[in-house]
Amino acid sequence: MNIEPYMTVAPRVREAIQNGEPVVALESSIISHGMPYPTNVETALMAEETVREYGAVPATIGVYKGKIVVGLDREQVGALANNPADPASRAMKASVKGIPYAIVNGLNAGFTIAAILRCASIAGIRFMATGGIGGVSKGGELSMDVSADLDEFGRTSIGVISAGCKSILDIGRTKEYLETKDVPVIGMGTDSFPAFFTPHSRYRIDYRIDDYHMVARFLKAKWEMGFEGAAILSNPIPEQFAIAEEVIDAAIARAVEMAKEEGIAGEKNTPFLLSRVNELTGGASLAANVEIIRNNARVAAVIAREYHAL
């Protein structure tokens, strides 16, 4: 493998990795496709600042002008933002399969979780904070619409801090897929698998570990024994920011109908659904999403710090 011609690591991130300091990878698809401008840029920069505040080094990862960047700076984050008023601010959405296309065409790209995990692992980063993981789409048992994130969890050894599975997805089948891939789902302060906009679902997590130090020890033991693969560290949305289950369920059901009517599928499905759900909830889902990112960045930094202190 020779990735050096295709990847650059920001100096502060490289220094932290070399010195054994805690580093947290942050997703960039929320910049390019997950949130509208300028909330996307504001949220990405807020997540970075939160990671710093709690004692770790942030590394937002994406493709900028045809090169993978581990630790995007402010200008590069802006270039991924798809700002309607700035023709230079354009980015595609890329999972692992799309990275070579973005590189050879000199494009900007916001990364899915799968792409972040692959590149973070190559760079030597052990933790990632995201909003919610990808999974099996509703109706996925027929459409076979399953996120590449799930297979990546089975092969890449990173602790993924999330508010559970995006509630626009089939949570039960996503949990079953993770079980098949032998990916542990840990609940922090919860016995159920969080449903992104709401802190609870009817699906159980594998293990409840409330102490962040013990979470770090779990991961240390797993990886030192050679048990490769990610762990899903489920961090529920704080109750004060949660959306009532009946409200979000009704919005998601209508958004799914709209996606079917318009023939939306594949990698366009999640951004479409999130956008429609935000419209149907009068902006409440976007506000909740921002707080989810903030909370997960905080917890990821603390766990990364605990892990690197072991």
Secondary structure, 3 states (H helix, E strand, C coil): CCCHHHEEECHHHHHHHHCCCCEEEECCHHHHHHCCCCHHHHHHHHHHHHHHHCCCEEEEEEEECCEEEECCCHHHHHHCCCCCCCCCCCCEEECHHHHHHHHHCCCCEEECHHHHHHHHHHHCCCEEECCCECCEECCHHHHCCECHHHHHHHHCCCEEEECEECCCECHHHHHHHHHHCCCCEEECCCCECCECCECCCCCECCEECCCHHHHHHHHHHHHHCCCCCCEEEECCCCHHHCCCHHHHHHHHHHHHHHHHHHCCCHHHHHHHHHHHHHHHCCCHHHHHHHHHHHHHHHHHHHHHHHHHHC
